[in-house]
Amino acid sequence: MSAVGRFAPTPSGRMHLGNAFAYLMAWLSARSEGGEVILRMEDLDTLRCTEEYAEGIRQDLRWLGLEWDREIPPQRLRTEAYEAALALLREKANVFPCWCTRGSLNLVNAPHATDGHPIHPASCRLRSEEERRRMKGAPAWRLEAPDLTICFTDGVYGTYSENLKTGCGDFVLRRADGVFVYQLAVVVDDGAAGVTQVVRGCDLLSSTPRQLYLCRLLGLPEPSYWHVPMLTDAEGRKLSKRDAAMDLGQLRREHRPEELIGLLAFRSGLIDREEAISPKELLCEFRWEKLKKGDIAVV
Ligand SMILES: [Zn+2]
């Protein structure tokens, strides 16, 4: 089976240098195996995402020399597929209505997951049909987290495991306002597109066990994962969308694309000295083992 990688940007703003780094690594990973790259807009947040931003991202990718083979439908057009997946999950596991709010979850004297959010209380899951009928307003839909440890090998960070019950807790699939959550959409979309490689920022490492659990319940093949380190400034602060100087709009005014690719390749350990280089030229230098572990300072 040949490799299928993907760019999955959220078109809610201009592309950032950190996004460009993740897309560069995704592109190198797929192309180094002679595989294809698909583009998908992750625009579940229809209030913040626009076609104008989506077009800006396409132009920035082309400018960087990161071409893709095909663009697949954006998430805002995929509601039917997510509804079908939710129906299948109802058959395979315990999907239940939940009226908890962020405020009520914080008030509950519940244990906390490893990332600090309150674990969803069992009392909500154990409500009777009678009690559910009396609840007011539309519920969110949650999936019961079983006492199951999901373990996988990340291509960058190595072995990673999480017990779904104690590390994460019951998690939302569809919000009360009807919007499907990223965790479900990404699994359904990657599965439908035959994606075999997921390369993305390490801030998503901790959500991977949930996604693998959904893959298994939905009978989808599990992709391989590489979570790439975060880019930081010289003081170790994570670059964010708030740093206008790090968005492609500003960077394109000051640099050639090969200079930016060269900077990312050098600071991340792919090449030995900083020099202008195109993604195509970088292909012969690319090996995942060269990538630095830990944060990468770029300014
Ligand atoms: Zn609840």
Residues whose N, C-alpha, C, O or C-beta is under 5 A from the ligand:
A	BS01	ZN	C98 W99 C100 C124
